[in-house]
Amino acid sequence: MDEISQLNQIIEQQNLEIETLKNELNSNAKVVKKQQRIQRMGERKQNELLLEIKNSKKQIQEIHEHVRDSIEYASLIQNALISGHDIMKPYFKDHFVTWSPKDTVGGDIWLFNELRHEDECLLFVIDCTGHGVPGAFVTMIIKAIEREIITDLKKHPEFDISPAIIMSNFNKIMKKLLRQEHCNNSLHVGFDGGIIYYNKQTQIVKFAGANTPLFIKRADKELEIIKGNRYSVGYQSCDTDYNYQESTIEVEDGMKFYCTTDGYIDQNGGEKDLPFGKKRFINIIDKHHHKPMKEFQKILNDEMSEYENMIENNIRNDDMTIIGFEIGQS
């Protein structure tokens, strides 16, 4: 009997251990099921998050494409506003135009107009506030004002064309149009630039500049620089009644004129990441002025490209516009 009793105790002990193991297994199974449920929930959340990211990325791409298409179309409009190069041919022996926006659209604009007869013309080289889309908006305003001024000049053949007066009119109209006549306006919009009048009959060039010089090269003579006024146009801080200076130059065949916005001169580069500078620009004129304008233009572009690329991953600072022309029959 003792042996049977001992055997029963062993069996009971084993049953207890089996029951304990069974409970532990059940408990572990519950934990595993819970972990699996959590994992499935995590995977579902992860899939939802991935789908949300994918949809957001698609929306951003669509917005980007829409904005890009709009800006590219705006570029077509801006290019249509700018004068074609061929319009200058009847007036000059040779010429070139570099118009290079920093972005797809820009805040620089150049405009050329034949006035009351085929012997007189007017050239505008304008650097508006900002670049990119904001700058491009300002160029539209410049074009509208320019159209108004040119239309008025053509109606009055008795008027003596004055770039300085035209600059003053721009100043007044811009300040009024953009409500910048008083200091309580948050806008700060205007431009720097040069206005050049040329009359083939009288062989006269007139120039007015707002923070924009005119470079003149006569044969076998030192480069002449007409600085213009150190005063901008149209800004809130500009005096509505400010009088811009005007220079009159008697011209002769072979004389060459150059006008540039500050984008070229102020572009950073070189070994020390400094602005290109007016001195380098003048040296290029002194060294290469005798060459045809298209060749001279290429030299300007090559010099700038080399200077910019001395800095790795260099970024263009601003829009660039440079115009050169030579007096004489084409």
Secondary structure as a PSIPRED ss2 file (coil, helix, strand):
# PSIPRED VFORMAT (PSIPRED V4.0)

   1 M C   1.000  0.000  0.000
   2 D H   0.000  1.000  0.000
   3 E H   0.000  1.000  0.000
   4 I H   0.000  1.000  0.000
   5 S H   0.000  1.000  0.000
   6 Q H   0.000  1.000  0.000
   7 L H   0.000  1.000  0.000
   8 N H   0.000  1.000  0.000
   9 Q H   0.000  1.000  0.000
  10 I H   0.000  1.000  0.000
  11 I H   0.000  1.000  0.000
  12 E H   0.000  1.000  0.000
  13 Q H   0.000  1.000  0.000
  14 Q H   0.000  1.000  0.000
  15 N H   0.000  1.000  0.000
  16 L H   0.000  1.000  0.000
  17 E H   0.000  1.000  0.000
  18 I H   0.000  1.000  0.000
  19 E H   0.000  1.000  0.000
  20 T H   0.000  1.000  0.000
  21 L H   0.000  1.000  0.000
  22 K H   0.000  1.000  0.000
  23 N H   0.000  1.000  0.000
  24 E H   0.000  1.000  0.000
  25 L H   0.000  1.000  0.000
  26 N H   0.000  1.000  0.000
  27 S H   0.000  1.000  0.000
  28 N H   0.000  1.000  0.000
  29 A H   0.000  1.000  0.000
  30 K H   0.000  1.000  0.000
  31 V H   0.000  1.000  0.000
  32 V H   0.000  1.000  0.000
  33 K H   0.000  1.000  0.000
  34 K H   0.000  1.000  0.000
  35 Q H   0.000  1.000  0.000
  36 Q H   0.000  1.000  0.000
  37 R H   0.000  1.000  0.000
  38 I H   0.000  1.000  0.000
  39 Q H   0.000  1.000  0.000
  40 R H   0.000  1.000  0.000
  41 M H   0.000  1.000  0.000
  42 G H   0.000  1.000  0.000
  43 E H   0.000  1.000  0.000
  44 R H   0.000  1.000  0.000
  45 K H   0.000  1.000  0.000
  46 Q H   0.000  1.000  0.000
  47 N H   0.000  1.000  0.000
  48 E H   0.000  1.000  0.000
  49 L H   0.000  1.000  0.000
  50 L H   0.000  1.000  0.000
  51 L H   0.000  1.000  0.000
  52 E H   0.000  1.000  0.000
  53 I H   0.000  1.000  0.000
  54 K H   0.000  1.000  0.000
  55 N H   0.000  1.000  0.000
  56 S H   0.000  1.000  0.000
  57 K H   0.000  1.000  0.000
  58 K H   0.000  1.000  0.000
  59 Q H   0.000  1.000  0.000
  60 I H   0.000  1.000  0.000
  61 Q H   0.000  1.000  0.000
  62 E H   0.000  1.000  0.000
  63 I H   0.000  1.000  0.000
  64 H H   0.000  1.000  0.000
  65 E H   0.000  1.000  0.000
  66 H H   0.000  1.000  0.000
  67 V H   0.000  1.000  0.000
  68 R H   0.000  1.000  0.000
  69 D H   0.000  1.000  0.000
  70 S H   0.000  1.000  0.000
  71 I H   0.000  1.000  0.000
  72 E H   0.000  1.000  0.000
  73 Y H   0.000  1.000  0.000
  74 A H   0.000  1.000  0.000
  75 S H   0.000  1.000  0.000
  76 L H   0.000  1.000  0.000
  77 I H   0.000  1.000  0.000
  78 Q H   0.000  1.000  0.000
  79 N H   0.000  1.000  0.000
  80 A H   0.000  1.000  0.000
  81 L H   0.000  1.000  0.000
  82 I C   1.000  0.000  0.000
  83 S C   1.000  0.000  0.000
  84 G C   1.000  0.000  0.000
  85 H H   0.000  1.000  0.000
  86 D H   0.000  1.000  0.000
  87 I H   0.000  1.000  0.000
  88 M H   0.000  1.000  0.000
  89 K H   0.000  1.000  0.000
  90 P H   0.000  1.000  0.000
  91 Y H   0.000  1.000  0.000
  92 F C   1.000  0.000  0.000
  93 K C   1.000  0.000  0.000
  94 D E   0.000  0.000  1.000
  95 H E   0.000  0.000  1.000
  96 F E   0.000  0.000  1.000
  97 V E   0.000  0.000  1.000
  98 T E   0.000  0.000  1.000
  99 W E   0.000  0.000  1.000
 100 S E   0.000  0.000  1.000
 101 P C   1.000  0.000  0.000
 102 K C   1.000  0.000  0.000
 103 D C   1.000  0.000  0.000
 104 T C   1.000  0.000  0.000
 105 V C   1.000  0.000  0.000
 106 G C   1.000  0.000  0.000
 107 G C   1.000  0.000  0.000
 108 D E   0.000  0.000  1.000
 109 I E   0.000  0.000  1.000
 110 W E   0.000  0.000  1.000
 111 L E   0.000  0.000  1.000
 112 F E   0.000  0.000  1.000
 113 N E   0.000  0.000  1.000
 114 E E   0.000  0.000  1.000
 115 L C   1.000  0.000  0.000
 116 R C   1.000  0.000  0.000
 117 H C   1.000  0.000  0.000
 118 E C   1.000  0.000  0.000
 119 D C   1.000  0.000  0.000
 120 E E   0.000  0.000  1.000
 121 C E   0.000  0.000  1.000
 122 L E   0.000  0.000  1.000
 123 L E   0.000  0.000  1.000
 124 F E   0.000  0.000  1.000
 125 V E   0.000  0.000  1.000
 126 I E   0.000  0.000  1.000
 127 D E   0.000  0.000  1.000
 128 C E   0.000  0.000  1.000
 129 T C   1.000  0.000  0.000
 130 G C   1.000  0.000  0.000
 131 H C   1.000  0.000  0.000
 132 G H   0.000  1.000  0.000
 133 V H   0.000  1.000  0.000
 134 P H   0.000  1.000  0.000
 135 G H   0.000  1.000  0.000
 136 A H   0.000  1.000  0.000
 137 F H   0.000  1.000  0.000
 138 V H   0.000  1.000  0.000
 139 T H   0.000  1.000  0.000
 140 M H   0.000  1.000  0.000
 141 I H   0.000  1.000  0.000
 142 I H   0.000  1.000  0.000
 143 K H   0.000  1.000  0.000
 144 A H   0.000  1.000  0.000
 145 I H   0.000  1.000  0.000
 146 E H   0.000  1.000  0.000
 147 R H   0.000  1.000  0.000
 148 E H   0.000  1.000  0.000
 149 I H   0.000  1.000  0.000
 150 I H   0.000  1.000  0.000
 151 T H   0.000  1.000  0.000
 152 D H   0.000  1.000  0.000
 153 L H   0.000  1.000  0.000
 154 K H   0.000  1.000  0.000
 155 K C   1.000  0.000  0.000
 156 H C   1.000  0.000  0.000
 157 P C   1.000  0.000  0.000
 158 E C   1.000  0.000  0.000
 159 F C   1.000  0.000  0.000
 160 D C   1.000  0.000  0.000
 161 I C   1.000  0.000  0.000
 162 S C   1.000  0.000  0.000
 163 P H   0.000  1.000  0.000
 164 A H   0.000  1.000  0.000
 165 I H   0.000  1.000  0.000
 166 I H   0.000  1.000  0.000
 167 M H   0.000  1.000  0.000
 168 S H   0.000  1.000  0.000
 169 N H   0.000  1.000  0.000
 170 F H   0.000  1.000  0.000
 171 N H   0.000  1.000  0.000
 172 K H   0.000  1.000  0.000
 173 I H   0.000  1.000  0.000
 174 M H   0.000  1.000  0.000
 175 K H   0.000  1.000  0.000
 176 K H   0.000  1.000  0.000
 177 L H   0.000  1.000  0.000
 178 L C   1.000  0.000  0.000
 179 R C   1.000  0.000  0.000
 180 Q C   1.000  0.000  0.000
 181 E C   1.000  0.000  0.000
 182 H C   1.000  0.000  0.000
 183 C C   1.000  0.000  0.000
 184 N C   1.000  0.000  0.000
 185 N C   1.000  0.000  0.000
 186 S C   1.000  0.000  0.000
 187 L C   1.000  0.000  0.000
 188 H C   1.000  0.000  0.000
 189 V C   1.000  0.000  0.000
 190 G C   1.000  0.000  0.000
 191 F E   0.000  0.000  1.000
 192 D E   0.000  0.000  1.000
 193 G E   0.000  0.000  1.000
 194 G E   0.000  0.000  1.000
 195 I E   0.000  0.000  1.000
 196 I E   0.000  0.000  1.000
 197 Y E   0.000  0.000  1.000
 198 Y E   0.000  0.000  1.000
 199 N E   0.000  0.000  1.000
 200 K C   1.000  0.000  0.000
 201 Q C   1.000  0.000  0.000
 202 T C   1.000  0.000  0.000
 203 Q C   1.000  0.000  0.000
 204 I E   0.000  0.000  1.000
 205 V E   0.000  0.000  1.000
 206 K E   0.000  0.000  1.000
 207 F E   0.000  0.000  1.000
 208 A E   0.000  0.000  1.000
 209 G E   0.000  0.000  1.000
 210 A E   0.000  0.000  1.000
 211 N C   1.000  0.000  0.000
 212 T C   1.000  0.000  0.000
 213 P C   1.000  0.000  0.000
 214 L E   0.000  0.000  1.000
 215 F E   0.000  0.000  1.000
 216 I E   0.000  0.000  1.000
 217 K E   0.000  0.000  1.000
 218 R C   1.000  0.000  0.000
 219 A C   1.000  0.000  0.000
 220 D C   1.000  0.000  0.000
 221 K C   1.000  0.000  0.000
 222 E C   1.000  0.000  0.000
 223 L C   1.000  0.000  0.000
 224 E E   0.000  0.000  1.000
 225 I E   0.000  0.000  1.000
 226 I E   0.000  0.000  1.000
 227 K C   1.000  0.000  0.000
 228 G C   1.000  0.000  0.000
 229 N E   0.000  0.000  1.000
 230 R C   1.000  0.000  0.000
 231 Y C   1.000  0.000  0.000
 232 S C   1.000  0.000  0.000
 233 V E   0.000  0.000  1.000
 234 G C   1.000  0.000  0.000
 235 Y C   1.000  0.000  0.000
 236 Q C   1.000  0.000  0.000
 237 S C   1.000  0.000  0.000
 238 C C   1.000  0.000  0.000
 239 D C   1.000  0.000  0.000
 240 T C   1.000  0.000  0.000
 241 D C   1.000  0.000  0.000
 242 Y C   1.000  0.000  0.000
 243 N C   1.000  0.000  0.000
 244 Y C   1.000  0.000  0.000
 245 Q C   1.000  0.000  0.000
 246 E C   1.000  0.000  0.000
 247 S E   0.000  0.000  1.000
 248 T E   0.000  0.000  1.000
 249 I E   0.000  0.000  1.000
 250 E E   0.000  0.000  1.000
 251 V C   1.000  0.000  0.000
 252 E C   1.000  0.000  0.000
 253 D C   1.000  0.000  0.000
 254 G C   1.000  0.000  0.000
 255 M C   1.000  0.000  0.000
 256 K E   0.000  0.000  1.000
 257 F E   0.000  0.000  1.000
 258 Y E   0.000  0.000  1.000
 259 C E   0.000  0.000  1.000
 260 T E   0.000  0.000  1.000
 261 T C   1.000  0.000  0.000
 262 D H   0.000  1.000  0.000
 263 G H   0.000  1.000  0.000
 264 Y H   0.000  1.000  0.000
 265 I H   0.000  1.000  0.000
 266 D C   1.000  0.000  0.000
 267 Q C   1.000  0.000  0.000
 268 N E   0.000  0.000  1.000
 269 G E   0.000  0.000  1.000
 270 G C   1.000  0.000  0.000
 271 E C   1.000  0.000  0.000
 272 K C   1.000  0.000  0.000
 273 D C   1.000  0.000  0.000
 274 L E   0.000  0.000  1.000
 275 P E   0.000  0.000  1.000
 276 F C   1.000  0.000  0.000
 277 G C   1.000  0.000  0.000
 278 K H   0.000  1.000  0.000
 279 K H   0.000  1.000  0.000
 280 R H   0.000  1.000  0.000
 281 F H   0.000  1.000  0.000
 282 I H   0.000  1.000  0.000
 283 N H   0.000  1.000  0.000
 284 I H   0.000  1.000  0.000
 285 I H   0.000  1.000  0.000
 286 D H   0.000  1.000  0.000
 287 K H   0.000  1.000  0.000
 288 H H   0.000  1.000  0.000
 289 H C   1.000  0.000  0.000
 290 H C   1.000  0.000  0.000
 291 K C   1.000  0.000  0.000
 292 P C   1.000  0.000  0.000
 293 M H   0.000  1.000  0.000
 294 K H   0.000  1.000  0.000
 295 E H   0.000  1.000  0.000
 296 F H   0.000  1.000  0.000
 297 Q H   0.000  1.000  0.000
 298 K H   0.000  1.000  0.000
 299 I H   0.000  1.000  0.000
 300 L H   0.000  1.000  0.000
 301 N H   0.000  1.000  0.000
 302 D H   0.000  1.000  0.000
 303 E H   0.000  1.000  0.000
 304 M H   0.000  1.000  0.000
 305 S H   0.000  1.000  0.000
 306 E H   0.000  1.000  0.000
 307 Y H   0.000  1.000  0.000
 308 E H   0.000  1.000  0.000
 309 N C   1.000  0.000  0.000
 310 M C   1.000  0.000  0.000
 311 I C   1.000  0.000  0.000
 312 E C   1.000  0.000  0.000
 313 N C   1.000  0.000  0.000
 314 N C   1.000  0.000  0.000
 315 I C   1.000  0.000  0.000
 316 R C   1.000  0.000  0.000
 317 N C   1.000  0.000  0.000
 318 D C   1.000  0.000  0.000
 319 D C   1.000  0.000  0.000
 320 M E   0.000  0.000  1.000
 321 T E   0.000  0.000  1.000
 322 I E   0.000  0.000  1.000
 323 I E   0.000  0.000  1.000
 324 G E   0.000  0.000  1.000
 325 F E   0.000  0.000  1.000
 326 E E   0.000  0.000  1.000
 327 I C   1.000  0.000  0.000
 328 G C   1.000  0.000  0.000
 329 Q C   1.000  0.000  0.000
 330 S C   1.000  0.000  0.000
